[in-house]
Amino acid sequence: MPKKKIVALNEDFDLKLFLTIVKKKSYWILILLSLSLSAAYIYLRYTPPLYQSSSTIKLGLVNNATAIISTNTSNSLFDQSQSQIAGDIELIKSKIIIERALVKIPLSISYFSRGVVLVKELYTQSPFKVEVTIKDSSIYNTPFNVEFLSDQVYELSYNVNGKKVSSKFKVNELAHLPSIDMELTINNINEIRKLQDQIKKNAYFFTINNPELNVQQYIGQVNVSLINPQAQILQISFSDHNAVKAADFVNSVVNEFISYDQEKKTEASDKIIAFIEETLADIDIKLKNSETQLEDFKKENKVLDPERNADRDLNKLTELESQQTTEKLNLMVLEKINSDIKNSNDLIKILPLMAGSYSDNIITILVNNVQQLENERDKLKLQATDSNQAVKELYSRIEKQRQLLVGSISNAKVAVAQKVKNIQDRIIELDSDFLLFPTEEAQLSRLERSYQISEKFFSLLLEKKAEFSITKAGLVINNIVLERAFSNRNPVSPNRPVIFGASILIGFLISFIIIFINYLFYNEITSLDEVNQYTDAALLGIVPKYKSEIPISQLIVDKNPKSAISESFRSVRTNLQFISNDPNSKVIAVTSTISGEGKTFCAINLGGVIAFSDKRVVIIDLDMRKPKIHLGFNVENIRGMSTILIGRDRPEDCINKSTLKNLDFITAGPIPPNPSELILSPKMGELLDYLKSVYDIIIIDTPPIGIVTDGVHIIQNADFPIYILRGMYSKRMFIQNINKLIEENKIRKLSVLLNGVEMSKFRYGYGYGYGYGYGYGYGYGYYDEESKKQLSVWRRFRSIFQRNSQS
């Protein structure tokens, strides 16, 4: 009974078997590595490189004006904290900044050159430039092919509604087209000629970019990351197929972000200064009129010193009028705030400054509340839409604060207006006292008082303008550019080392998977030790693989008697003597499972080795379906076993002499239609009896037992039935045939000979075999003709590759 059940999968890991399969499938590793590296090369060759540029900036805000003056608006206007970082990131990626940045770099027209495979964007390195005037916006993004016929003439072609339009124009002259007017200038004619010599048609083309589509294209490609939260450092990066364009775009984004931020920070001061200048212009006119009236009155009435008549009353009037001026200014501020609240949705910039001119703490607090809420709203809107619940809540809170502010301003206006009225009543009362003075002096006093009021109001406004100008000048936007973007010549994609490394890894991985699957399902016999695990048959020995080309005769033991293969057949001869040392004639039956396992080769060389020991040996080719012995000894096959068994020829007439002493053979003869009946006929027994009387050893080359059962009867009656297996060729399931012959056919003397073992891979023991290289025509099938038909070009290549690697 077999010692171990034969299964389809290898249950245990065998390192030697695994390494054997690795060598056997080494061509797969080479092929897959070659394919993966070729795929990597093709990918790198046909994929345009992508370059990345980045810039780092430090966010921050410092207001140095507080060191010079202290205004009520400084804290509310220039308050910026770390909570603004998220808003700044979204601002950098916003359409506002991207649109401004694109305007500053030359992207209205894109220039391209065609290579053999790839199209390259030239950007600022184009050897020609185009100035265009758009007539029809449908021409945007249409490729205009430019063919330079000379340094003075070019041909322009493009498609309109599927139709090709082509025209010739002169360089440096205005060309009129239906959709555009354009003028082309050449910067480098030598570069143009060089490329046009390589690319015969349409080497250059350009497109007129749609500004809106340009913004949409770039807006999602800007990457902004916070690389140091504590230091508030941002990294702005952008990738493009043109390295110079990537760097220019990043630098433009950084510049526009800083400019936009500074514009917004100074916008409030600019608005207040403009308001003050507008008011100053009106007051200046009034002041000049008052001054003119006063001078004219003095000249006309010759009044030089009116103060001595009413110093006390004038001092009182001056003080009251100063108070009235201050209150009127406060009233103007309140009216301005009230107007802004009603007419504007964004008071974040103007309200704090206006409120700072009014000393009512309640209004100042309310204004600051509105400012803070609107700051929060603007930051949140950079990350969310108006439909967001948090944005809606902020709008509600802002509206409530506005209502409180409007109520407070209304109350303050009433109070200030009442103060102005009370002061005016007091002034009127004092004016009545001047009726007691002479008319000229009273009129002079009124003119001087009007002039002083205008002058004081003018001075007050100048003072406020100076304060806000200092505040604006003291504003320093602390957005520091730590590192400018530069054109990186090393592409980030595709990464050549990574691609080649990954391709090699994938090649090895797929090779390993193939090898592992081959190992898992490996079903070929590798050693006698493996045979011994699955059968109780005697192990006769091993025959190493013959390294050189086997001669047509297949008899090689006489060519080099001291070779390893000759020694192995001697070992088999010795082992046969251990099985039976009877001096009588013996019959050796040699069989196998399928064709190609070396059955005939072993029969011929075993006969040759036995013949060396002065034994008369005859080899019978009983494989009448596929005779081979006549080919092995290079003789004709016109008569032999088939003609003997049908009685046409006598045995002694069919016996052939070999070149080796004591070694004869009988060929199979013409292929009969009924080989099984002939083998089982009484003539076969008579033939064997005759041969036993003449020869010491009769070796019968029987048909493969796994294909036909013709030779079972011969094997049962043989003195030495030998079953041939071929290392790294015979399937593990073939051992079932051996067990079947032993158990069912009761062939207890059956022994196993493992053929085609690679001896160089081990030093002792049975070891493992590595292939088979006899090359005398056996395939997987039974007939040579069929096996040759099934042999594909790939299998032929494999065979040649293996033979070259083994040699």
Residue pairs with C-beta under 8 A, 6 or more apart in sequence:
1 536
1 739
1 743
2 534
2 535
2 536
2 735
2 739
3 532
3 533
3 534
3 535
3 536
4 533
4 534
6 534
6 732
6 733
6 735
6 736
8 521
8 523
9 520
9 521
10 17
10 519
10 520
10 521
10 522
16 526
16 768
17 519
17 522
17 526
17 768
18 515
18 519
20 526
20 728
20 761
20 768
20 770
21 515
21 518
21 519
21 522
22 29
22 515
23 770
24 728
24 770
24 771
25 511
25 514
25 515
25 518
26 805
27 798
27 801
27 802
27 805
28 511
28 514
28 515
29 507
29 508
29 511
29 515
32 507
32 510
32 511
32 514
33 504
33 507
33 508
33 511
35 507
36 503
36 504
36 506
36 507
36 510
37 500
37 503
37 504
37 507
39 503
40 499
40 500
40 502
40 503
43 494
43 499
44 494
44 496
44 499
45 117
46 117
46 118
47 494
48 118
48 119
48 120
48 241
49 241
49 491
49 493
49 494
50 239
50 240
50 241
50 491
50 492
50 493
50 494
51 239
51 240
51 241
51 242
51 243
51 246
51 487
51 488
51 489
51 490
51 491
51 492
52 237
52 238
52 239
52 246
52 488
52 492
53 237
53 238
53 239
53 243
53 246
53 247
53 249
53 250
53 485
53 486
53 487
53 488
54 235
54 236
54 237
54 238
54 250
54 483
54 485
55 235
55 236
55 237
55 250
55 251
55 254
55 481
55 483
55 484
55 485
56 227
56 233
56 234
56 235
56 236
56 481
56 482
56 483
57 233
57 234
57 236
57 254
57 257
57 258
57 479
57 480
57 481
57 482
58 231
58 232
58 233
58 234
58 478
58 479
58 480
58 482
59 84
59 85
59 88
59 232
59 233
59 234
59 478
59 479
60 80
60 232
60 478
60 479
60 480
61 78
61 80
61 265
61 476
61 477
61 478
62 476
62 478
63 74
63 78
63 471
63 474
63 475
63 476
64 474
64 475
64 476
65 71
65 74
65 470
65 471
65 472
65 473
65 474
65 475
66 74
66 474
67 474
68 470
68 474
69 467
69 470
69 471
71 356
71 467
71 468
71 471
72 355
72 356
72 357
72 364
73 352
73 353
73 355
73 356
73 471
74 471
76 352
76 356
76 367
76 368
76 371
77 268
77 269
77 349
77 352
77 353
77 471
78 265
78 475
79 375
82 229
82 232
83 379
84 379
85 226
85 229
85 232
85 234
86 379
86 382
86 383
87 378
87 379
87 382
87 383
88 234
88 257
88 261
89 224
89 226
89 234
90 382
90 383
91 97
91 257
91 260
91 261
91 382
92 222
92 224
92 234
92 236
92 253
92 257
93 219
93 222
93 224
94 219
94 382
95 215
95 219
96 260
97 253
97 256
97 257
97 260
98 215
98 218
98 219
98 222
98 253
99 211
99 215
100 256
100 259
100 260
101 249
101 252
101 253
101 255
101 256
102 211
102 214
102 215
102 218
102 249
102 252
104 252
104 255
104 256
105 245
105 248
105 249
105 252
106 123
106 124
107 209
107 214
107 245
108 208
108 209
108 211
109 130
109 132
109 206
109 207
109 208
109 209
110 121
110 123
110 206
110 207
110 209
111 121
111 122
111 123
111 126
111 128
111 130
111 204
111 206
112 119
112 120
112 121
112 122
112 143
112 204
112 205
112 206
112 207
113 119
113 120
113 122
113 195
113 203
113 204
114 199
114 202
114 203
114 204
114 205
115 199
116 198
116 199
120 241
120 242
121 241
121 242
121 245
122 242
123 242
123 244
123 245
123 248
124 244
124 245
124 248
125 244
126 187
126 204
126 206
127 186
127 187
127 188
127 189
127 191
127 192
127 204
128 146
128 148
128 184
128 185
128 186
128 187
128 192
128 204
129 184
129 185
129 187
130 182
130 183
130 184
130 185
130 206
131 182
131 183
131 185
132 180
132 181
132 182
132 208
133 180
133 181
133 182
134 140
134 179
134 180
134 208
135 177
135 178
135 179
135 180
135 181
136 178
136 179
136 180
137 210
138 179
139 179
139 180
139 208
140 208
140 209
140 210
140 213
141 207
141 208
141 209
141 210
141 213
142 158
142 159
142 160
142 207
142 208
143 158
143 159
143 205
143 206
143 207
144 156
144 157
144 158
144 205
144 206
144 207
144 208
145 156
145 157
145 158
145 202
145 204
145 205
146 154
146 155
146 156
146 184
146 202
146 204
146 205
146 206
147 154
147 155
147 157
147 196
147 201
147 202
147 203
147 204
148 154
148 186
148 189
148 192
148 193
148 196
148 204
149 155
149 168
151 171
151 186
151 189
152 170
152 171
153 168
153 169
153 170
153 171
154 168
154 169
154 170
154 171
154 184
155 166
155 167
155 168
155 169
156 166
156 167
156 168
156 169
156 175
156 177
157 164
157 165
157 166
157 167
157 202
158 164
158 165
159 165
160 178
160 179
167 175
167 177
169 175
169 184
171 184
171 185
171 186
172 183
172 184
172 185
173 183
174 181
174 182
174 183
175 181
175 182
175 183
175 184
180 208
186 192
192 203
192 204
195 203
195 204
196 203
218 238
218 249
221 238
221 239
221 240
222 236
222 237
222 238
222 253
223 236
223 237
223 238
224 234
224 235
224 236
224 237
225 234
225 235
225 237
226 232
226 233
226 234
227 233
227 234
227 235
233 482
236 250
236 253
236 254
236 485
237 250
238 246
238 249
238 250
238 253
239 246
239 492
239 493
240 246
240 249
243 487
243 488
243 489
244 487
246 485
246 487
246 488
247 485
247 486
247 487
247 488
248 485
250 485
251 484
251 485
254 481
254 484
254 485
257 479
258 477
258 479
258 481
261 477
261 479
262 475
262 477
264 349
265 475
265 477
266 472
266 475
267 349
268 349
268 350
268 352
268 353
269 353
269 468
269 469
269 471
269 472
269 475
270 472
271 349
271 350
271 353
272 350
272 353
272 354
272 468
273 465
273 468
273 469
273 472
275 336
276 461
276 464
276 465
276 468
277 465
279 332
279 461
280 458
280 461
280 462
280 465
283 454
283 457
283 458
283 461
284 458
286 454
287 451
287 454
287 455
287 458
290 447
290 450
290 451
290 454
291 451
293 447
293 450
293 451
294 444
294 447
294 448
294 451
297 303
297 443
297 444
297 447
298 304
298 444
301 440
301 443
301 444
303 440
303 441
303 444
306 441
306 444
306 445
306 448
307 314
309 437
309 438
309 441
310 433
310 434
310 437
310 441
310 445
313 430
313 433
313 434
314 445
314 448
314 449
316 430
317 427
317 430
317 431
317 445
317 449
318 449
318 452
320 423
320 426
320 427
320 430
321 423
321 427
321 449
321 452
321 453
321 456
322 456
323 419
323 423
324 420
324 423
324 424
324 427
324 453
325 453
325 456
325 457
325 460
326 460
327 416
327 419
327 420
327 423
328 420
328 457
329 357
329 457
329 460
330 357
330 358
330 359
330 416
331 413
331 416
331 417
331 420
333 354
333 355
333 357
333 358
334 358
334 363
334 409
334 412
334 413
334 416
335 413
336 354
337 351
337 354
337 355
337 358
337 363
337 367
337 405
337 409
338 406
338 409
338 410
338 413
340 347
340 350
340 351
340 354
341 347
341 351
341 402
341 405
341 406
341 409
342 406
344 350
346 374
347 370
347 371
347 374
348 370
348 371
348 374
348 375
348 378
351 367
351 370
351 371
352 367
352 368
352 371
353 468
354 367
355 363
355 364
355 367
355 368
356 364
357 464
358 364
358 412
360 408
360 412
362 408
363 405
363 408
363 409
363 412
366 401
366 404
366 405
366 408
367 405
369 401
370 398
370 401
370 402
370 405
373 394
373 397
373 398
373 401
374 398
376 394
377 391
377 394
377 395
377 398
380 388
380 390
380 391
380 394
381 391
384 390
384 391
385 391
386 392
386 395
431 446
434 441
434 442
434 445
434 446
435 442
437 445
523 731
523 732
523 733
524 727
524 728
524 729
524 730
524 731
524 732
525 531
525 725
525 726
525 727
525 728
525 729
525 730
525 731
525 732
525 734
525 735
525 754
525 769
526 727
526 728
526 768
526 769
527 727
527 754
527 757
527 766
527 767
527 768
527 769
528 539
528 541
528 542
528 752
528 754
528 766
529 765
529 766
530 732
531 537
531 539
531 725
531 735
531 752
531 754
532 539
534 732
534 735
534 739
535 735
535 738
535 739
535 742
535 752
536 739
536 742
537 723
537 738
537 739
537 742
537 750
537 751
537 752
538 579
538 749
538 750
538 751
538 752
539 751
539 752
539 754
540 572
540 575
540 576
540 722
540 751
540 752
540 753
541 568
541 571
541 572
541 575
541 753
541 754
542 568
542 727
542 753
542 754
542 755
542 757
542 766
542 769
543 565
543 568
543 569
543 572
543 598
543 602
543 605
543 753
543 754
543 755
543 756
543 757
544 564
544 565
544 568
544 756
544 757
544 758
544 759
545 727
545 756
545 757
545 758
545 759
545 769
545 770
545 771
545 772
545 773
546 556
546 565
546 773
546 774
547 773
547 806
547 807
549 775
550 556
550 601
550 773
550 774
550 775
550 776
551 559
552 631
552 632
552 634
552 776
553 604
553 632
553 633
553 634
553 659
554 600
554 601
554 604
554 605
554 632
554 774
554 776
555 604
555 605
555 608
555 632
555 633
555 658
555 659
555 660
556 563
556 565
556 566
556 605
557 565
557 566
557 569
557 605
557 608
557 609
557 612
558 608
558 659
558 660
560 566
561 612
564 759
565 605
566 609
569 605
569 606
569 608
569 609
570 609
572 606
572 609
572 753
573 606
573 609
573 610
573 613
575 751
576 588
576 720
579 720
579 749
579 751
580 586
580 719
580 720
582 719
584 692
585 691
585 692
585 693
585 695
585 696
585 697
585 698
586 696
586 697
586 698
586 719
586 720
587 688
587 692
587 698
587 700
587 717
587 718
587 719
587 720
588 603
588 606
588 697
588 698
588 699
588 700
588 718
588 719
588 720
588 721
588 722
589 700
589 702
589 711
589 714
589 715
589 718
589 720
589 721
589 722
590 599
590 602
590 603
590 606
590 699
590 700
590 701
590 702
590 722
590 724
591 599
591 702
591 703
591 704
591 705
591 711
591 715
591 721
591 722
591 723
591 724
592 598
592 599
592 704
592 705
592 706
592 723
592 724
592 725
592 726
592 730
593 704
593 705
593 706
593 707
593 725
593 730
593 731
593 734
593 737
594 704
594 706
594 707
594 730
594 734
594 780
594 781
594 782
595 626
595 704
595 707
595 778
595 779
595 780
595 781
595 782
595 783
595 787
596 726
596 729
596 778
596 779
596 780
596 787
597 704
597 724
597 725
597 726
597 729
597 730
597 755
597 778
598 724
598 726
598 755
598 756
598 772
598 774
598 778
599 623
599 701
599 702
599 704
599 724
600 621
600 623
600 628
600 629
600 632
600 701
601 632
601 755
601 774
601 776
602 722
602 724
602 753
602 755
603 619
603 699
603 700
603 701
604 619
604 629
604 632
604 633
606 699
607 617
607 618
607 619
607 663
607 665
607 697
607 699
608 617
608 660
608 663
610 617
610 696
610 697
610 699
611 617
611 660
611 661
611 662
611 663
614 662
615 662
615 696
615 697
616 662
616 664
616 694
616 695
616 696
616 697
617 662
617 663
617 664
617 695
617 696
617 697
617 698
617 699
618 655
618 663
618 664
618 665
618 666
618 691
618 694
618 695
618 697
618 698
618 699
619 629
619 663
619 664
619 665
619 666
619 699
619 700
619 701
620 629
620 641
620 665
620 666
620 691
620 698
620 699
620 700
620 701
621 627
621 628
621 629
621 630
621 640
621 641
621 665
621 666
621 667
621 668
621 701
622 641
622 668
622 679
622 700
622 701
622 702
622 703
622 710
622 711
622 714
623 668
623 701
623 702
623 703
623 704
624 641
624 642
624 668
624 669
624 671
624 672
624 675
624 678
624 679
624 703
625 671
625 675
625 703
625 708
625 710
625 782
626 703
626 782
626 783
626 784
627 637
627 640
627 667
627 668
627 669
627 671
628 701
628 776
629 665
629 666
629 667
629 668
629 701
630 636
630 637
630 640
630 667
630 668
631 776
633 656
633 658
633 665
633 667
635 656
635 667
636 667
637 667
637 668
637 669
637 670
638 669
638 670
639 648
639 649
639 653
639 654
639 667
639 669
639 670
640 649
640 654
640 666
640 667
640 668
640 669
640 670
641 654
641 666
641 667
641 668
641 669
641 678
642 668
642 669
642 670
642 671
642 672
642 675
642 678
643 649
643 654
643 669
643 670
644 650
644 651
644 654
644 666
644 669
644 683
644 687
645 678
645 679
645 681
645 683
645 684
645 687
646 672
646 678
646 683
647 683
651 666
651 687
651 690
651 691
654 666
654 667
654 669
655 664
655 665
655 666
656 664
656 665
656 666
656 667
657 664
658 664
658 665
664 695
672 678
675 703
675 710
676 708
676 709
676 710
678 684
679 710
679 711
679 713
679 714
680 713
684 714
688 698
691 698
692 698
700 711
700 714
700 718
702 710
702 711
702 714
702 715
703 710
703 711
704 782
705 711
705 712
705 715
705 723
705 737
705 741
706 734
706 737
707 782
712 741
712 745
715 721
715 741
715 745
715 747
715 750
716 745
716 746
716 747
718 749
719 749
720 749
720 751
721 741
721 747
721 749
721 750
721 751
722 750
722 751
722 752
722 753
723 737
723 738
723 741
723 750
723 751
723 752
723 753
724 753
724 755
725 734
725 735
725 752
725 753
725 754
725 755
726 754
726 755
726 756
726 769
726 772
727 754
727 755
727 756
727 757
727 758
727 768
727 769
727 770
727 771
727 772
728 756
728 758
728 768
728 769
728 770
728 771
728 772
729 756
729 771
729 772
738 750
738 752
741 747
741 750
742 748
742 750
754 766
754 769
755 772
756 769
756 771
756 772
756 773
756 774
757 766
757 767
757 768
757 769
758 767
758 768
758 769
758 770
758 771
759 767
761 767
761 768
761 770
762 768
771 802
771 806
773 802
773 803
773 806
777 784
778 784
778 787
779 786
779 787
779 788
779 790
779 791
780 787
780 790
781 787
781 790
